[in-house]
């Protein structure tokens, strides 16, 4: 499933194609066109690709997955490593 190649393609188009393939019993494998001009859209497509390929789509909804999580800072990491 090629993403980001067609001019005027929206993320809704990508999700529609993905959902249609899943409904047909297929296992889509998103491939992001690397020369996509809109860098923000390209980043979203790469995140979508990771969500599908890593299998996160099985247990996390896209709406929940796309929310950016804060990375732990150095102090939090030190605390976590002490717990282990």
Residue pairs with C-beta under 8 A, 6 or more apart in sequence:
1 17
1 18
1 21
1 28
1 29
1 30
1 31
2 31
2 33
3 9
3 14
3 30
3 31
3 32
3 33
3 45
3 48
3 49
4 32
4 33
4 36
4 41
4 42
4 45
5 33
5 36
6 13
11 41
11 44
11 45
11 48
14 30
14 45
14 48
15 62
17 28
18 28
18 30
18 48
18 52
21 27
21 28
22 28
28 52
29 52
29 53
30 45
30 48
30 49
30 52
30 53
31 49
32 42
32 45
32 46
32 49
36 42
36 45
44 66
47 65
47 66
48 62
50 56
51 57
51 60
51 62
51 65
51 66
56 65
72 80
